Amino acid sequence: MNIIDLFTKEELTETSSGYKTICPHCGLQGGRTEGFIIFSESDTAYCHSSGKWFNLFQVVCLKLGLIQCIEGNEKGESPNIEKEDYIEQIKEAKGEEFLNDLQSSIEDIFDFLIAEVIGNKITYKVDIDKVSDHIIKNFDIKTITGIKNDDIYTYKDGVWMLKGRGLIKAEAEQLLGRYAKNNIVYEILEKIKRKTTTSIEEFEKVPEYKRCVMNGVLDIEDVNNIKWLEHSKEYNFKIKLPIYYDDEAKCPNIDKFFEETFYPEDIPQVLEWFGHHIPNKYIFKKAVIAHGPKHTGKTVFINLLSSFVGDGNKTGLSLQKISVGKSFDLHSLKNKVANIHDDLSSKDLSEAGGFKMAVGDGYITGEKKFGDYHTFKNSAKHTFTCNIIPPINDIDDEAYYDRWLLWELDNVIDKKDKNINLINELTTKEELSGLFNKAIMYWVSLIKRNYFYKEKECEEIKSLMVKSGNSYSKFATDMLVEEIGSKVTKEEMHNQYCHYCNSQEPKISPQTKTNLGKQLPRYAPYLISSKSNSERYWLNVNISYTKRGTEGTVIEKAIERLEKVDNDANMKHIKLPKLSLLSLDKTITKRRKKMSRKRVTKKRTEREIQYWEIPEFKNIKPECTKQEVYDWINKHPDYNHKELRDKFGIGSYKFEKELKEEEKIK
Ligand SMILES: [Zn+2]
């Protein structure tokens, strides 16, 4: 429908630029350029008597006598008549078909335009205020002004998102079409920003014990009365977990994955850690390191945690970056549920200050890209994985170790057993809902206990971390024993240390002899450096192959067992490779762990047979008798361990030890 169609040919007078007619209300006819001017291109009209302009809808109203020409739109104003007030009357007067035709012909754009008539020409400009108010009325928008940049938030489905800028531009485009020029959109944006400015202090107040998820809000403020609430913009949430709350959901695949990946005693702590991500607050000053070799499920665990908190709700700062504590890096923790970093490097931490600040409820100063500084309370929980825990320079920093939960992952999955689809099976809607239910349950038990399940003492954490991160410490703990009067040459110590590092899984790069000499006494304080003639020694120390607690006793048993089969012809004449006990020790540890995981229910004797029959055991036995060792030692009173081992193999240490106990030798 065009405005011309509203008039008969007789009513219209052609002018140089279009048509004019008699004003349907006041009857003004006017001269050559005056009267009731019709602008057919934009479907508008103008009465020179009232000085008002009309859009298509209003001209219909005018013709039907529903409005007077004085009720038109002022020059420099956009239309004010509410269409809804006249629709019924138009329908009554002209019929439904006409109304439908009219409504489909009206361009909403004219609601937001201001007309300017000069002579018989009309021009339009955008009514910035009206467009801004329309957008503010139809959307929830809040603006936080910054020094160099403003953040425009818009609310949808429970959360305020930083999508206001895009939304306003799109809406302006939608409303104004060809009139949405860049400068106009910019003016609208600025107007909306000014009209929706909110105090940052108010806007950042988010309930600490409520968590927004996909279908509502979980209220855990009272652990004895956990509540389920509707989404609301009043909570000021900026983030929500990508989880649907369903109190009947279960997570059988995740349960199975946890059983295969973590030690049974760690699983409650793992679930409590998921629960710790529910509050918007860093309640317990703890961070997690899941450490272990490759193919033990670390990355799957990290991906599961990321899916639980939402990929967009996490950041990935390394421990080293956090520790340095640059405000530019720390800013990325803001409004995040988690900081998750997979495969941490083993590079030293020069300081722990930033880390201690970032773990816990303290204020952090962040710096945004354009130099806005602001402080915020961090609530992003830190989880890291690594092969080797990075060492810290100040190993006596107790407060640092006190902040860690450590989980060892060592159940290596063979390539052929690997389920490449595992992460998809763990992160279905149902599984994540089930995990969320468990996380809530374990959160309750965590908050009631007020510390994590079987939390390790600070000293124990320190020892595990120092040991993991540091070849000297690991070597000293695993291989050295204090033995007053014993000596090991520095050459031999370094050889043993290099062997040890190479035999580790994953391998550790050995350090130089000079570095070993400087560092070793820190981790084995009983060592005394000494020398006689040209040879340099460590005093008060011996190298032990059967240390390491329970693993040692397994080897002892193995040796006993081998002595019983001493007469077995097959066992004789087997050359002993160097350090075979160490690799045996490792094999046994691995197998024991695997077997305890799989909960083998075979009879114990069968399990023992499995141990005894592994090929490595063949190498324990010395190719000699105790008497031969005794005779040789008597002939070589100045012998050292290396010479003994080269002569008789590694098992001869056992004979040597027995001879000492029997006081046959010193
Ligand atoms: Zn008029």
Residues whose N, C-alpha, C, O or C-beta is under 5 A from the ligand:
A	BS01	ZN	C23 C26 G27 L28 C47 S49 S50 C69
